[in-house]
Amino acid sequence: MQFEEAASKALAFREERDWAQFHNPKDLALSISLEAAELLGVFQWSGTDLEVSAKSGRVKEELADVAIYCIYLADKLGVNLADIISDKVDANREKYPIEKSRGNSRKYTEL
């Protein structure tokens, strides 16, 4: 399935339940943060298993929740998610030129 199809499916799910009325930007942003925290929780106390391979189902579920709320927020704000992602990658290309950042985990202000 392509991203656009998945996004449409998520929006249709919301519309079928008349939940858009509850989705204001503040609460959607909070929901993104809460779901991201649940994703992070999967990795808590994982020890040396940095991939948390035994919990990949939970990782996928929580990652999907984060993405769905991002879709809802983008829709509420009237922004095209693909466009803003592309714009951000372009901005990051400027901040992180290949010759300075390849193989380097430093923040752009330290390059």
HELIX and SHEET records of a PDB file:
HELIX    1   1 PHE A    3  GLU A   16  1                                  14    
HELIX    2   2 ALA A   20  PHE A   22  5                                   3    
HELIX    3   3 PRO A   25  PHE A   43  1                                  19    
HELIX    4   4 SER A   53  LYS A   55  5                                   3    
HELIX    5   5 SER A   56  LEU A   77  1                                  22    
HELIX    6   6 LEU A   81  LYS A   95  1                                  15    
HELIX    7   7 ILE A   98  SER A  101  1                                   4    
HELIX    8   8 TYR A  108  GLU A  110  5                                   3    
END                                                                             
